[in-house]
Amino acid sequence: MLVVDDSAFMRSIISDLVSSFPDFTVVGTARDGQDALEKIHALDPDLVTLDIEMPVLDGIAALGYIMSEVPRPVVMLSALDARGDVDLTIRALELGAVDFVRKPRDSRVDVGRVSDRLHEALRAAVAVNLRAAPMLARPHRMLARGGPATERAQRVVAIAASTGGPRALTEVLPALPATLGAAVLVVQHMPAGFTGGFSRRLDDLCAMPVAEVTDGALLRANQIYVAPGGRHLRLVSVGSALQFALDEAPTMHGVRPAADPLFESVAALVGTSAVGVVLTGMGRDGAAGLAAIRAAGGRTIVQDQQTSTIYGMPREAKSACGTVDAEVPLREVAAAVQAQVVQLGARRALA
């Protein structure tokens, strides 16, 4: 793999960390984006770790070139010290970066903490389906913007995503109309400090308003809610209303937020009026929850293998359900969601 950073000190730290992993080898380093592009052509590395802020050619510009001209898995490294760092990192994920890792600070404790996270990200990177990337790079057609969500939600769309999810969600959510007729709840595996920025980015793109969930907020129709990083999200019933409840219970499947707690609460409270969706990601989060939604009478959708950056979560969810109502390419997920919401509305009208 190739390590790219404008700091010689950081290149040394990252190279030493990678060299300590038995399954990865550093074949070279680069000091900026332009140097990285030359080294990629010369060394043809299987993986790249890429700093965001660099002179000559920054990480975002270099990533755009890599993914369009010499595609390969890229893991971004970021200082993550300011809102601008967060926004740039999210943009990198939209452009096709597999994952991101916070740069270690100058301490042995912090380097050790980053080591496990970096190894996890690199292992995910080698499993990605690069053929899916070109399918996600189309410009968005902005739908008519809706007003503030005020109506209580009668139907719920719950979506789970992990590796490759930010890019997939920026394809799916902007394609949903402002008058979908359901609340959309999103669990994207992402640490604290990033889901707020991700929500703001989605709010700029989507017809429905998008917000990071706050504890105790009422569930409203025609609103997209994003689970905050570092906290599990559940629906709870308070009188006749549905509200959000956040907690810091132990990680599930190694992540927090996990989709299963949300999906299972949705199944218990609005099962026959729910649509569960599992998008790209590694592991099995969302599998048990999607099966619970199906068992409760809800509808189920998974992303297909061809367009998934990593097919692990959709495959496990499909297996847990036995069968799903729709397994579709990413570009068709929004249409499938709308169709299932319409069917749920028709079912409710006949009840």
N, C-alpha and C positions, 0 to 999 in steps of 0.2 A: 504494500500500500504506500501511498504518497502522503506526506505530512506537509501542510501548507500553512505558514504563519509568518508574519513580518518580524516577530521577535525570535532571535536566535535562542534565547533562554526557553521560550515556550516550545520551539521546535525540538529542543533537547529533551524537555520533560515529556512531551507527547511521544516522541520516538522511544524513550526509555520505557514508558508505560506499555506501548504497543509491543515492544520487544520482549516484555515480560509475559505476554500472552502466548501460550504454546501454539495457538492456531493462526497467528498473524505475524507477518514479517514486514519491516519497513524497507522499501527498495530505494527511497530517496526522499529529499525534502525540497521545499521551494519557499522563497522569501516573499512572494506576492503573486497576484493572480496571473500576470503575464508569464512569470517564471513557471508557475504551475502548469499553464497550458503547454509550454515548451517541454516540460518534464513528462507530462502525460503522453505527448506524442513520442518522446524518446524512450520512455520506460514502460509504457502501457500498463500501469498499475491496475489491479482489480478493484481497489477501493481508494477513496480520497478523503482525508479529513481537511476541512477548509475553514480558515478563519474568515470572519465577516468583514472587519474593518482593516484594510491594507492599502498601502500606497500603490501607485501605478495603475493597477486594476484590482478593484475590491472584490470581495467574495461573492456578492450578488451578481455582478457582471460576469465573473469567471464561471459561476454556476450556470448561468444562462447559456454560455458558450458550451460548457461541458455537456449539458443535457441535450442540446440541439445538434452538436457536431460529433462528440465522442462520448456518448452516454455511458455512464457507469455509476455505481452507488456512491453517494457523497454524504458524509456526516459533517454537519456544521459545528464549529467551535465558536462560542460566544462568551464575552465577558458578562453579559446580562446584567449590567449595572444601572441601566436607564431604560425608560420607556422606548426610546429609539432603538436600543438593542433588541428589545422584545419584538417590535414591529418588523425590524429587518429579518429576524429569525423566522417569524411567521411567513414573511414574503419568501424566504428561502425554501420553506416547506412547500409552499404553493408552486414554486418553480421546479420541484422535484427532488429536493434533498430528502434523504430517507429519515433522518432524525437529527437532533441537536444535543450537544453536551456542553455544559458550562465549563469554561476553562478553569483549571485548578489555580488557586492562589499560591503564594510562596510559603507553603507550610506542608509538612509531611502528612499531617492529619487530613488536610484538604485534598492532597494528591491521592491519598489512599481512598478517600470517599469518591473521587471522580473516577478512579480506576475501574471499579465495578460497573459504573454507569457507562463508561466508554466501551468496555468489553461487551456489555449488553447491546449497545447501539451497533457495534461492528458486527456482532453475530446476526443481528436483524438485517443489516445491510447486505450480507452475502446471500440472504434468502429472498431478496426482492426480485420481482418480475419487471425488468426494465422495459419490456415490450408494452407494459401498461402506460408508461409515461406519456408517449405522444398522444394518446387518446384523451389526456386530461389538460391539454394545452390550448384549448380553444377560447376565444374571447367571449365574455359574458354579454348576453342581451338583457339589459336591465328591464325587469317587469315594472308595471305601475306600482308605485309605492303605496302601502297601506297606512292608515292612521294609527293612533295609539290603540292597543288592544284593551277592550273593556268588557267584552262578553265572557262569561264563564265558559270554560271549555267542556264540551260534552264528549269529545273524541280526542285521543292522544296518539301522537306518533313518537315513538321512542327509538333513538338511533344510537348505535355503538360503533366506534371506530378507534383504531390505534395506529400502527405504522402505516404511513401513506394516507391517514385520515384527513389531515388538514387540507391536502390537495383534493381529495375526493369530496369533502364537504363543501368546498368552494365551487364544486361542479354541481352538486345536488341541491343545496339549499337556495341558491339564487334562482333556480329553475322552478321553485314552488311559488304559486300565486299568493297575493296578499289575502285573498278570500278562501284559503284552503279549507277552512271550517274545522280546524283542529289545532291544538297546541303541539308544538314540536320540541321534544326534549332531547338534548344531545349530550352524550358522554364521550368525550375524546380524551384518550390517555395523554395527559399533559400536566406538568408540575404547576404548583402554585406560582402565581406571578405571570403566567402566560395566557390563561384562559380569558382574562379581562381584555388583553390585547387582541386575542383571537376573536372574541365577541365583537369588538369594535370594528375589526376588519370585515367580518361577516355582515355587520349592520350597514356598512357602506355598500355592500353588494346585493343585499336581499330586499325583496319586496315587503316581506314581513319584518317588523322590528326585531332586533336581536339583542339579548342582554345576558350577562352572567347571572346565574341564580343567586338570590338572596334568601336567607333562612326565613321561613314563615310567609313568603310571598304567595299570593293567590294564583292559581292556575288560570290563565286566560286563553281564549281561542285566538288563532291568527297571530301568534307570538312564538318566536324561537328562543328557547332557553338553553344556555350552555352550563353544564355542571362545573363548578369552580375546581381548579387544581388543588389536590391535597385533601379533599373532603368528599365523602360518599353522598350521593343524592338519592332521596326517596320521596314518593308521594305519600301524604297522610290525609286522612279525612278528619275535618274539624267541623262538626255540625253537618250542614249540607254542602259545605265547601271543600274543595281539594286544595291543599297547600304543599309547599316544599319544606322538607326537613333535611338539614345538612348535619353530618357528624364526622368525627375523626376516628371511627372504629378502625381496627387493624386493616391493613391492605388485604385485598382479595385478588388472587391470581397475580400477586406481586405489585398491584397498582391501586391507587386511590386518587381520583374516583374510579370505581369499577362499574361496568354496566349492569351486572347481575342484580345488585341491590335495587337499582331503579326499575329494571324490567320486572322483577318479581313484585314490587309494590304496585306497578302499573297493572300487572295481571290480577292482583288481588282486588284492586279498587275499581278498575274500568276495563276488565278483561275483554268483554264482548264489544267494547268500543275502542279497542287499541290496535295499532299497527306497530309491530316490532321490526326493526331494520338492523341488520348487521353488515357493516362495510369492512373494508380491508384491515388487516391487522394480524399480528402474531399471537398465538396462544388460543385460549378457549373462553375468554371473558365474553359474556353475552349468550353463550350456548344454553346454559341452564335457564336463564331468564327468557330467552326466546321460546324455549320449550314450554315454559310456564304460561306465556302469553297465548301460545297455540292451544294449550290444554284448557285455558279459561275461555276459549271461543274467539280470540283475537286473530288478526291476520299477520302473516310473516313474510318477510322479504330478505333475501341475501344477495350480495354482489357476486357476480360470476367469477370464475377463476381467471379467465383471460384478461380482465381489466383490473383485477386486484393486485395492488403492489405486493401484498403477502396474503395468500388465500387461507391462512390458518383459521382465523376467527369465523369467516363465512362457512368454511368446511365443517368445523366443529359444531356450529349452530345448526346447519342443515342435518348433520348426523344426529344431534340431540332431538331434533323435531321429528325425525323420520321422513318427513316431507315438508316442503314450504309452499306457500301460495305463489311465490315468484322468485326465480333466480335469474337475474338480469344483468346485462352490462351496465357499467356506471352511468352511461349517458341516458339509460332508460329507468334509472331508479326513481327520479322525481315523478315521472309519469306513472310508474307503478304505485307509488305512494298516493298520488291523487286518485287513482282508480280505486284503490282499497278504501280510502276515506269516503269516497262517493258511495261505495257499496255498504259501508258501515252506516252512512246516513240513511240509505234506503231501508236497511234492516231496522234501524231505530224508528223510522216512520211507520213501518208495518207492525211494530211491536204493540 
